[in-house]
Amino acid sequence: MSQNQNSSPTLKPLRFDQALPLFAVPAIVMFISYHALIPALTWIGLSELEAYLVAHILPMALLFTASVVAYGQVEKNPLRFKAFKERFRLNKITFKTIAIGVGVFILANLGYGLFNQAAVLLIQKGIISLPVYVPALADPMIGFTTDSLSQMLGGPIAGRWDIVVVWVVMLFFNVVGEELWWRGYILPRQELAHGNWTWLVHGLLWCAFHTFKWWDLIGLLPVCLILSFFVQKTKNTTVGLVVHFLFNGMALVLLIGSVIRVI
């Protein structure tokens, strides 16, 4: 698909001041969900793990919905799947797309690992503080383990396939919701305003969206910049979907390993 096809002449440029609320509102919703909804859900009886999943699903499902509404109601685009794919640059999955996605995933993972070490050091020195109620899975000092899953669940994670099902729902909305909104809806319009430097503007704003996990921003910075750069370079949101699924899907693999007792 050519760039001319991807960038419809009816597409309006999105300046920084116009893009800011499109990042800020989801950031505020996510912050409230993470720091108010999780404690509220555990207070009414959900396990910390169940509350953690619900608090991720709801905001991401809203992003997914916002993408569809913006496409149809705000931009007045035709309600046809082909037109939707063209507007959101959802190009066909090819071997090249997967290869690029895997390469970007490896690069982003290396960046996260390197920068996250600096974040951990700052946490250990007390320069970055963690909230006392931070979920174990989000605590860089604990990490993703069978013990942390069981701790959050309030019982053994082994055999809990219901948690796997909810996790898959969370993964879908997390990845598809974010990619449709950030890279599908917003990025092409930002490109009309910022040109070749869009990836930098977009990546920094997307990183700032993750303020609900402020202790993780240093590690996420290279991930946000690298992913934004390659999606803009390829003009292909599918690349972002592949990278995002690989990056966040690692947790699902670890979860299944814990459920079937192999880790």
C-alpha positions in Angstrom: 0.0 0.0 0.0 1.5 3.3 -1.0 1.9 6.3 1.3 -0.7 8.3 -0.8 -3.2 5.6 -0.1 -2.4 5.6 3.6 -2.6 9.4 4.0 -6.0 10.3 2.8 -6.3 13.9 1.4 -9.2 14.4 3.9 -6.9 13.6 6.8 -6.3 16.7 9.0 -2.9 17.6 10.5 -2.7 17.2 14.2 -0.6 19.8 15.9 1.1 19.2 19.3 -1.5 21.3 21.2 -4.3 19.3 19.5 -2.6 16.0 20.2 -1.9 16.7 23.8 -5.4 16.1 25.1 -5.7 12.9 23.0 -2.8 11.6 25.1 -3.6 13.3 28.4 -7.2 12.1 28.8 -6.3 8.4 28.4 -3.3 9.0 30.7 -5.6 10.4 33.4 -8.1 7.6 32.9 -5.4 5.0 33.2 -3.9 6.7 36.3 -7.3 6.7 38.0 -7.8 3.1 37.0 -4.4 2.0 38.3 -4.3 3.9 41.5 -8.0 4.1 42.5 -9.8 1.3 40.8 -7.4 -1.5 41.8 -7.6 -0.6 45.6 -11.4 -0.2 45.2 -11.8 -3.6 43.5 -9.7 -5.4 46.1 -11.7 -3.7 48.9 -14.9 -5.2 47.5 -13.4 -8.7 47.4 -11.5 -9.2 44.2 -8.0 -10.6 44.4 -5.2 -8.1 43.6 -4.5 -10.0 40.3 -8.2 -9.9 39.2 -8.3 -6.2 40.1 -5.1 -5.6 38.1 -6.6 -7.2 35.0 -9.9 -5.4 35.2 -8.1 -2.1 35.7 -6.2 -2.6 32.5 -9.1 -4.0 30.4 -11.5 -1.1 31.0 -9.2 1.9 29.9 -7.8 -0.1 26.9 -11.4 -1.1 25.8 -12.2 2.6 25.9 -9.3 3.3 23.6 -10.5 0.6 21.2 -13.9 2.1 21.3 -12.6 5.7 20.9 -10.7 4.6 17.8 -13.8 3.2 16.1 -15.9 6.2 17.1 -13.3 8.7 15.9 -13.1 6.9 12.6 -16.8 6.8 12.0 -18.3 9.7 13.8 -15.5 12.3 14.0 -13.9 11.8 10.6 -17.1 10.6 8.9 -15.3 7.7 7.2 -17.3 4.9 5.4 -18.2 2.0 7.7 -16.3 -0.6 5.5 -13.6 -2.8 6.8 -11.4 -2.1 3.7 -11.6 1.6 4.3 -11.0 1.2 8.0 -7.8 -0.8 7.2 -6.6 1.8 4.8 -7.2 4.7 7.3 -5.5 2.9 10.1 -2.7 1.6 7.9 -3.4 -2.0 8.9 -1.4 -3.5 6.1 -1.5 -7.2 5.3 0.7 -9.5 7.5 3.6 -10.7 5.4 6.9 -12.4 6.2 8.6 -9.0 5.9 6.2 -7.4 8.4 6.8 -10.2 10.9 10.6 -10.0 10.3 10.6 -6.3 10.9 8.4 -6.7 13.9 10.6 -9.4 15.5 13.7 -7.2 14.8 12.1 -4.1 16.4 10.9 -6.3 19.3 14.5 -7.4 20.0 15.8 -3.9 19.7 13.1 -2.5 22.0 13.7 -5.3 24.5 17.4 -4.6 24.6 16.6 -0.9 25.1 14.2 -1.6 27.9 16.6 -4.0 29.7 19.4 -1.4 29.5 17.4 1.6 30.6 15.4 -0.3 33.2 18.7 -1.1 35.1 19.1 2.6 35.5 15.5 2.9 36.8 16.1 0.0 39.3 19.2 1.7 40.6 17.3 5.0 41.1 14.6 3.1 43.0 17.2 1.4 45.2 18.7 4.7 46.0 15.3 6.2 46.9 15.4 8.8 44.1 12.3 7.2 42.5 9.6 6.1 44.9 7.1 3.3 44.5 3.6 3.5 46.0 3.1 1.1 48.9 0.2 -0.6 47.1 2.1 -1.2 43.8 1.0 -4.6 42.4 3.7 -7.2 42.6 3.7 -7.7 38.8 4.4 -4.0 38.3 7.2 -3.9 41.0 10.6 -4.0 39.3 12.1 -5.3 42.5 9.9 -8.4 42.4 9.1 -9.2 38.7 6.9 -11.7 37.0 7.1 -15.0 38.9 4.8 -17.8 39.9 5.1 -16.6 43.5 4.2 -13.0 42.6 1.1 -14.3 40.6 0.0 -16.5 43.5 0.6 -13.7 45.9 -1.6 -11.4 43.9 -4.3 -14.1 43.4 -4.3 -15.0 47.1 -3.8 -18.7 46.3 -2.0 -21.0 43.9 -2.0 -19.9 40.3 -1.6 -23.5 39.1 -4.7 -24.7 37.2 -6.3 -21.3 37.1 -7.3 -21.2 33.4 -9.9 -18.6 34.1 -7.1 -16.1 34.8 -5.5 -17.0 31.4 -8.8 -16.3 29.6 -9.1 -12.9 31.3 -5.5 -12.2 30.6 -6.0 -12.9 26.9 -8.9 -10.4 26.9 -6.6 -7.8 28.6 -3.8 -8.5 26.1 -6.2 -8.0 23.1 -7.5 -4.7 24.3 -4.1 -3.5 25.6 -2.4 -4.1 22.2 -5.2 -3.5 19.7 -6.7 -0.6 21.6 -3.4 1.2 22.0 -2.2 0.5 18.5 -5.4 1.6 16.8 -5.5 4.8 18.9 -1.9 5.8 19.0 -0.4 4.5 15.8 -3.6 4.1 13.7 -5.6 7.2 14.5 -3.1 9.7 15.9 0.2 9.1 14.2 -0.8 9.6 10.6 -2.3 12.9 11.4 0.8 13.9 13.4 2.9 13.1 10.4 1.1 15.8 8.5 2.1 18.3 11.2 5.6 17.2 12.2 7.0 15.4 9.2 10.1 13.3 9.7 10.3 14.1 13.4 6.8 12.8 14.2 8.2 9.6 15.8 10.1 11.7 18.4 7.0 13.8 19.3 4.7 10.8 19.2 7.1 8.6 21.2 7.6 11.1 24.0 3.9 11.7 24.3 3.2 7.9 24.3 5.9 7.4 27.0 4.2 10.2 29.1 0.9 8.3 28.8 2.5 5.6 31.0 2.9 8.1 33.9 0.6 5.8 35.9 3.7 3.7 36.3 6.2 6.6 36.7 8.9 4.3 38.0 8.9 2.5 34.6 9.1 5.5 32.4 12.9 5.3 32.0 12.7 1.8 30.8 9.8 2.5 28.5 11.4 5.5 26.8 13.5 3.6 24.3 10.6 1.2 23.6 8.2 4.1 22.9 10.7 5.9 20.6 11.8 2.8 18.7 8.3 1.5 18.1 7.1 4.9 17.0 10.1 5.3 14.6 9.6 2.0 12.8 5.8 2.4 12.5 6.3 5.8 10.9 9.2 4.6 8.8 7.1 1.7 7.4 3.8 3.5 7.4 2.4 0.3 8.7 0.4 0.0 12.0 0.6 -3.8 11.6 4.3 -3.6 12.6 3.3 -1.9 15.8 0.7 -4.7 16.5 3.4 -7.4 16.0 5.9 -5.7 18.2 3.3 -4.9 20.9 1.9 -8.4 20.9 5.4 -9.8 21.3 6.4 -7.4 24.0 3.3 -7.8 26.1 2.7 -11.4 25.1 5.8 -12.6 27.0 3.8 -12.2 30.2 1.0 -14.5 28.8 3.6 -17.2 28.1 5.0 -17.0 31.6 1.4 -17.0 33.0 0.5 -20.2 31.1 3.8 -21.8 32.3 2.8 -21.1 35.9 -0.8 -22.3 35.3 0.5 -25.7 33.9 3.2 -25.9 36.6 6.3 -25.9 34.2 7.8 -22.8 35.8 
